[in-house]
Amino acid sequence: MPVSMKMFHIFVVLLVAITWPGSARRFRNGPAGRSLLLEVEDVLGKDVRSIVEVRAAKLKETLQKSFMALPKNERGAVRAPAARYALHRLFVQLHGWQMKGLELRGDSWHHNSPMEAFGNRVPTRLYSLLDERLKNHGFDLLELSVMGALLENSVHSEVGSRFNITLKALDMNTSVMDRKDAFNAMETYLATYIIGNREDEELDEQAAVKLMLITKSQMDRGLLYTRWGAAKNLLEKAAAELSPEATTFETTTILAVLEKVADQFFHLENEECRSMRDRLIGLEDHEGTGRVPLGEFYRSTLHSMLTGSFSESEGYLAGHGALDETDPQTKRVLIPNYLLLDSNCLASSGYYAVCCMDECEGLMTQLETTLQAPTAEPSELLRIISTMTVPTASAKHSITAEHQRRLQDIAEHHDGKVPLHGRLFAQWMHHVFPRTCPFPHEAGVIVDVDHPLTATAHDMRKHVADVDALTSKEKSRDEVLFGMWSASEDLVEPEGHKHKNHSGPLTTVLMFMAALLGAAVTLAKFSPEKGQCKMD
């Protein structure tokens, strides 16, 4: 058989081997995600590996939309900043958790790593392996999902350690409880989970036990938390779903109930968040700007100290990025930034706090799902956003000529396309959805200075008087809305945008096929009779 025919047959066999469904599946799953699970098993054991593997498969479905749209390296993987961004959004969307170490707190968007979220709570060997792989290679989708599952498993492990303190507080030492004792224990745990204590990791066990008993007693008397009844209903519902009509509860079942409550607690909190947002919208001086004059913010609290909840000091608001100070005569509270403040969070743990949902995340998910790319042309973005489903009636929007001009400016800043995951586009989204999307401050603007959390009554009255002294609205709506705009960019992944044609699995297969075809063509030029290359 001529050499050229032999090479052609070899090429066909290799092509079939690569593209055959089973082989393709092995090719896609072959990289580090699988070996990462083996490392998890070596360090944490088979049981934890099984839990992580099952959960990672579910998280992968949620992560995929963001992952497809994020910029990647030449391996088709996300580097540390993009991994942090994706995992932060994952936990916000699934549970309303603001994970410590994943949130953006005034730093540059590309200077953060998700490894900070672990703290010192995982074995050094596993931490080092994850950190080294992330730094040297990045995470593919499966690896990112495993990372998310490991973080979630660590959170659930914390439930067990804190519940042990609950049992000591109640002087219980049994693996099986009747219904009354089980719910007493779960409610005691839930009371301290809700109130939280940002310093609870520093409490010794005796102090933690005392805190639990005091908190539960105050909750039962209607103090500290007005939705305590709804929280207990959430507990009842979770128990009914996991163990219907049970008269006794094993510890493993109780822990599963408490984990389920922690996963779903944000639904309860978000009801209060929506109520706050609606009240703030009613205080806007320029409709649709997502901004409330500081005096009006305080007026409702002064008029009704029982129902007013807007009491954060001016220094606290400014220091945490919730104050528009572009007009020194009328400083304004940024509604979406205010809702995301720590002062509106509950259920603090060693890993996270339950905060108001960032509903802008849902809008970004719609964009990512449609585009499946890290950049887009302005016309394409305008087309998608004009038909976008908004989370609430308050998020209804209109895209003006000014919006279009500024979007085009962003594209020109980036050679004709708009990066989705950067400060400028986030800023543009805030101006299109000012009641929904938070304003993204430049790095370094938000400084964690120790300001008093609560304003004094004297300061509140002063700001109210300042608002009353204004004789007219001195600025137009657009002047108020666009007053904070700046041209400073900050990309989640600057390096990733340099690899626009990243080599994902399919690209790698096609490149390999092309190499084989090139080899076959070259060998086909050899003459079988003379064994030398034909010169055309």
TORBA-114828 format. One line per field, with one value per residue (C-alpha): x, y, z. Coordinates in steps of 0.5 Angstrom, whole numbers. Layout:
u (X_...) $
v (Y_...) $
w (Z_...) $
***
This chain:
u (0_3_6_0_-5_-2_-2_-9_-12_-8_-11_-18_-17_-14_-20_-25_-22_-22_-29_-32_-37_-34_-27_-29_-32_-25_-22_-26_-26_-19_-16_-14_-22_-21_-14_-17_-22_-17_-13_-19_-20_-12_-13_-20_-22_-27_-33_-32_-29_-36_-40_-36_-36_-44_-44_-39_-44_-49_-45_-42_-49_-50_-43_-43_-46_-41_-35_-37_-37_-31_-24_-20_-12_-9_-11_-19_-18_-20_-15_-15_-19_-24_-25_-26_-31_-35_-35_-37_-43_-45_-46_-50_-54_-55_-56_-55_-48_-43_-37_-31_-25_-29_-33_-30_-29_-26_-20_-18_-22_-16_-12_-16_-16_-21_-16_-18_-25_-22_-18_-14_-20_-17_-11_-4_-3_-10_-9_-2_-5_-11_-7_-1_-6_-10_-3_0_-5_-12_-19_-23_-30_-30_-24_-28_-34_-30_-27_-34_-36_-30_-32_-40_-37_-33_-39_-43_-38_-38_-46_-44_-38_-43_-49_-44_-44_-51_-52_-47_-51_-57_-54_-56_-51_-55_-55_-63_-68_-75_-79_-79_-72_-70_-73_-71_-64_-65_-68_-63_-58_-62_-62_-55_-54_-59_-56_-49_-43_-37_-32_-35_-29_-25_-30_-28_-33_-36_-38_-41_-45_-48_-49_-53_-58_-59_-60_-65_-69_-69_-72_-77_-79_-80_-73_-67_-71_-78_-78_-77_-84_-82_-75_-78_-83_-77_-74_-81_-81_-74_-75_-82_-79_-73_-76_-84_-88_-82_-83_-75_-69_-62_-56_-55_-62_-62_-55_-58_-64_-60_-56_-62_-64_-58_-58_-65_-65_-64_-71_-73_-68_-70_-77_-74_-69_-75_-79_-73_-72_-79_-79_-72_-75_-81_-76_-72_-72_-71_-75_-71_-64_-64_-61_-64_-62_-59_-64_-70_-66_-66_-73_-77_-73_-74_-81_-82_-77_-80_-81_-75_-69_-65_-60_-53_-48_-46_-39_-41_-45_-39_-34_-37_-39_-46_-46_-46_-42_-42_-47_-44_-51_-55_-51_-55_-55_-54_-60_-57_-50_-54_-58_-51_-48_-46_-51_-56_-53_-55_-53_-46_-41_-34_-35_-41_-46_-53_-54_-59_-59_-56_-61_-56_-53_-59_-59_-51_-53_-58_-53_-48_-53_-54_-47_-43_-37_-33_-34_-40_-41_-45_-51_-51_-51_-57_-61_-61_-62_-68_-71_-69_-73_-72_-73_-78_-83_-78_-72_-76_-71_-70_-64_-63_-58_-53_-53_-52_-46_-43_-43_-40_-34_-33_-32_-28_-23_-23_-22_-29_-32_-35_-32_-37_-33_-30_-32_-34_-39_-41_-42_-46_-51_-52_-54_-59_-61_-60_-65_-62_-55_-50_-45_-38_-33_-26_-20_-18_-24_-28_-23_-25_-25_-28_-34_-40_-45_-51_-52_-54_-61_-57_-54_-60_-64_-58_-59_-66_-66_-61_-66_-71_-67_-66_-71_-71_-68_-62_-60_-63_-64_-59_-54_-56_-55_-49_-45_-41_-39_-31_-27_-23_-23_-21_-22_-23_-18_-14_-9_-15_-17_-10_-12_-18_-18_-17_-16_-21_-22_-25_-20_-15_-18_-18_-11_-9_-13_-10_-3_-5_-7_-1_3_-1_-1_7_8_3_8_14_14_14_18_24_23_24_20_17_19_13) $
v (0_7_11_16_12_9_16_17_11_13_20_17_12_18_22_17_16_23_25_18_20_16_19_26_25_22_28_33_30_28_35_37_37_29_29_35_30_25_30_32_24_24_30_30_22_19_21_28_27_24_30_35_31_31_38_40_37_41_48_47_48_55_57_55_61_66_61_61_69_70_72_66_64_60_54_56_57_63_66_68_74_71_65_70_74_67_64_71_71_64_64_71_68_61_63_70_69_75_70_73_73_73_80_86_91_98_94_93_88_84_84_79_71_66_63_68_65_59_63_58_52_47_43_46_41_42_50_50_45_49_56_53_50_57_61_57_54_57_53_50_49_43_45_52_48_43_50_52_45_45_52_50_44_48_52_46_43_50_48_42_45_51_46_42_49_49_42_44_51_47_41_36_30_25_23_22_27_28_33_38_38_38_44_47_46_48_55_56_55_59_65_66_65_70_75_73_76_78_77_70_66_70_68_62_56_59_66_63_58_64_69_63_63_70_71_65_68_75_73_69_75_79_83_83_81_82_76_71_68_67_64_59_57_57_52_48_47_45_40_37_37_33_29_29_27_25_25_24_27_24_29_28_30_36_38_37_41_47_47_47_53_57_55_59_64_70_69_71_77_79_81_86_88_90_93_98_99_101_106_109_110_114_119_120_128_126_120_114_116_111_117_120_126_125_129_126_119_121_125_118_116_122_122_115_112_105_104_108_104_109_111_110_116_120_118_111_111_115_110_104_107_109_116_121_127_130_136_138_142_136_129_123_116_111_106_99_101_102_96_92_95_91_94_91_84_78_71_73_66_65_64_69_74_74_80_84_80_84_84_87_80_77_82_80_73_74_78_72_67_70_73_67_72_76_82_85_91_96_95_88_90_95_90_85_90_93_86_84_82_86_83_88_94_99_96_99_103_107_108_115_118_119_112_110_115_113_106_107_111_105_101_106_105_98_97_97_92_93_88_85_84_91_97_102_97_96_104_104_99_103_109_105_101_106_103_96_96_99_104_101_106_107_102_106_110_106_106_102_108_107_111_111_106_111_118_122_126_132_130_128_134_138_134_135_143_143_140_144_150_149_153_149_143_146_140_136_129_127_132_128_121_122_127_121_118_117_114_110_103_96_90_83_80_84_79_74_80_78_71_72_66_62_54_50_43_44_48_43_38_42_44_37_35_40_38_31_33_37_31_27_32_32_25_24_28_23_18_11_9_14_15_23_29_31_38_42) $
w (0_-2_4_3_3_10_13_11_14_20_20_20_25_30_28_30_36_38_36_38_44_49_48_47_54_57_53_56_63_63_66_73_76_76_80_84_87_88_92_96_98_100_104_107_106_101_105_104_97_95_98_94_88_88_90_85_79_82_82_75_72_76_75_67_65_68_67_59_59_63_60_60_60_54_57_57_65_69_73_81_80_75_80_86_82_79_86_90_85_86_93_93_88_91_98_99_102_102_103_107_102_96_96_93_99_95_92_85_82_79_86_89_90_92_97_102_103_106_112_116_116_111_111_109_104_100_101_98_92_90_91_87_81_81_80_75_71_73_74_69_70_74_78_80_82_86_89_91_93_98_101_102_105_110_112_113_117_122_123_127_131_133_134_139_143_143_146_152_153_154_158_153_151_146_139_139_142_142_138_144_145_138_136_143_141_134_136_140_135_130_135_135_128_126_131_130_132_128_133_135_133_139_144_149_149_156_153_147_151_155_149_146_152_153_146_145_152_148_142_145_149_142_142_138_131_129_124_130_128_121_122_127_121_116_121_122_114_113_118_115_108_111_116_115_122_126_133_134_131_130_131_123_121_126_122_116_118_120_114_110_114_113_105_105_110_105_102_109_110_102_104_109_104_99_104_105_98_96_102_100_93_95_98_92_90_83_81_78_80_86_90_97_100_106_110_107_109_116_117_117_123_127_125_127_132_132_125_122_120_117_122_119_120_115_116_116_109_106_108_106_99_100_99_93_95_88_91_97_99_98_99_97_99_94_94_92_95_102_101_101_107_113_117_113_114_119_121_121_121_121_113_111_113_110_106_102_95_89_84_79_79_76_70_69_69_63_59_60_58_52_50_52_51_56_51_46_41_44_39_41_49_47_44_49_55_51_52_59_64_70_77_80_77_81_76_70_65_59_55_53_48_54_56_48_48_54_52_46_49_53_47_44_50_49_41_39_44_51_57_61_67_69_73_67_64_72_72_66_69_75_71_67_73_78_83_82_80_86_84_83_86_84_88_94_94_100_106_112_117_124_124_129_126_128_127_133_133_133_126_123_125_122_115_115_116_110_106_108_107_99_95_89_86_83_79_73_74_69_73_79_76_72_77_80_73_72_66_70_68_72_69_73_69_65_63_60_55_52_50_46_42_48_47_51_50_43_40_43_39_33_33_34_28_24_26_24_17_16_17_13_7_8_8_2_-2_-2_-8_-6_-12_-10_-3_-4_-3_-10_-12_-15) $
***
